[in-house]
């Protein structure tokens, strides 16, 4: 453990470079009392308040990398990732308790779970303030990181990685781009008190990043993928889906070209309704098509654990321990935030265009995807990575799919393609197709998920 003073409850941390920004923190003992924790809020001026929960690594925290985990939605709390996927504890007993998670990603990493943008999870805003675009959300996350690392400089020296899932495929590149640009400006200005953030990689899991490419892959997954949802790949349903792709791509290209709400909202409405809409009527879990979904029993998102998370996070004693007002109500996903981003057409922007500059500066890219997810399928994710314009493009296009075998069980967990590193590292651009997993890989394949992240953070090949 680090030799630092304990934070008293509701410690206030300010920063000269961020006037009006404060960090309010406490030290909970929930979930996993064996590791040091910090939780609380970043207050941005008077109106925005972002909730975070930090866990030190179970192993060598003074040397372990720092990971920021973000769930997507947009509008879904990162407590979903914490309690349902990869945190130190897992939700249990209909939300009455949690159990130890031996495959937590804090096994070998210090992990921050952040509820962003405002009005997500325990994060909140005053006076009707909202955030409905990923670039603005990125600036808020950068402010949080600067205050957090300013208060805990021992973490600032560690390798830093952004890991984001689902709509995090849009958030992640925007946040990484802000950090990269601010680091560059900092090297020129030497602003007092600001720390360079040691950004080493961007990790995107079953994300939405390049909708032009990914939306076109929807019929390929539904009709020709490993878990086809229609009996006949040449039948009328598949033919109807494929017929919608040209119009969808034309609308998305207009969004890419003009980057305005007037072009991006129509693209989002058409593509979602015409390509994903029919698939939502099949009674399947769109996040894992191997499973059926009964919304009366499983909830709107097809996982009853989401309701359990709401139950546990709303226990007054848990709120007090986390530094949250007991009167504040927690919801795993806020559909008003979701709609706010939709009405800006944010989800139809090309976030992949932000990545080449990062990659060329030495920031590594890992994209992984469970092969049973229909919402952000693995076929489309691999295609946009393959199309990425970087100095590693030709090498990646030629790269073979190599088997990935987990270290613990020796089981083949998926296939990996990689460019950069000459086979001696995890690669500069790497794509992993995770077998027998849906949208939330660490939930479906906990051992494989931990094996993947451990190797990536240590920068050792996944294919050996």
HELIX and SHEET records of a PDB file:
HELIX    1   1 UNK A   79  UNK A   80  1                                   2    
HELIX    2   2 UNK A   81  UNK A   86  3                                   6    
HELIX    3   3 UNK A   93  UNK A   95  5                                   3    
HELIX    4   4 UNK A  105  UNK A  107  5                                   3    
HELIX    5   5 UNK A  134  UNK A  151  1                                  18    
HELIX    6   6 UNK A  153  UNK A  156  1                                   4    
HELIX    7   7 UNK A  168  UNK A  189  1                                  22    
HELIX    8   8 UNK A  211  UNK A  216  1                                   6    
HELIX    9   9 UNK A  218  UNK A  224  1                                   7    
HELIX   10  10 UNK A  236  UNK A  258  1                                  23    
HELIX   11  11 UNK A  261  UNK A  271  1                                  11    
HELIX   12  12 UNK A  272  UNK A  276  3                                   5    
HELIX   13  13 UNK A  278  UNK A  281  5                                   4    
HELIX   14  14 UNK A  295  UNK A  298  1                                   4    
HELIX   15  15 UNK A  305  UNK A  313  1                                   9    
HELIX   16  16 UNK A  316  UNK A  322  1                                   7    
HELIX   17  17 UNK A  335  UNK A  342  1                                   8    
HELIX   18  18 UNK A  346  UNK A  348  5                                   3    
HELIX   19  19 UNK A  351  UNK A  354  5                                   4    
HELIX   20  20 UNK A  355  UNK A  360  1                                   6    
HELIX   21  21 UNK A  378  UNK A  387  1                                  10    
HELIX   22  22 UNK A  393  UNK A  398  1                                   6    
HELIX   23  23 UNK A  421  UNK A  423  5                                   3    
HELIX   24  24 UNK A  441  UNK A  444  1                                   4    
HELIX   25  25 UNK A  446  UNK A  458  1                                  13    
SHEET    1   A12 UNK A  11  UNK A  14  0                                        
SHEET    2   A12 UNK A  22  UNK A  26 -1                                        
SHEET    3   A12 UNK A  37  UNK A  44 -1                                        
SHEET    4   A12 UNK A  48  UNK A  55 -1                                        
SHEET    5   A12 UNK A 109  UNK A 115 -1                                        
SHEET    6   A12 UNK A  65  UNK A  70  1                                        
SHEET    7   A12 UNK A 160  UNK A 165  1                                        
SHEET    8   A12 UNK A 199  UNK A 205  1                                        
SHEET    9   A12 UNK A 364  UNK A 370  1                                        
SHEET   10   A12 UNK A 429  UNK A 434  1                                        
SHEET   11   A12 UNK A 412  UNK A 419 -1                                        
SHEET   12   A12 UNK A 402  UNK A 405 -1                                        
SHEET    1   B 5 UNK A  11  UNK A  14  0                                        
SHEET    2   B 5 UNK A  22  UNK A  26 -1                                        
SHEET    3   B 5 UNK A  37  UNK A  44 -1                                        
SHEET    4   B 5 UNK A  48  UNK A  55 -1                                        
SHEET    5   B 5 UNK A 124  UNK A 125 -1                                        
SHEET    1   C 2 UNK A  89  UNK A  92  0                                        
SHEET    2   C 2 UNK A  97  UNK A 100 -1                                        
SHEET    1   D 2 UNK A 284  UNK A 285  0                                        
SHEET    2   D 2 UNK A 288  UNK A 292 -1                                        
END                                                                             
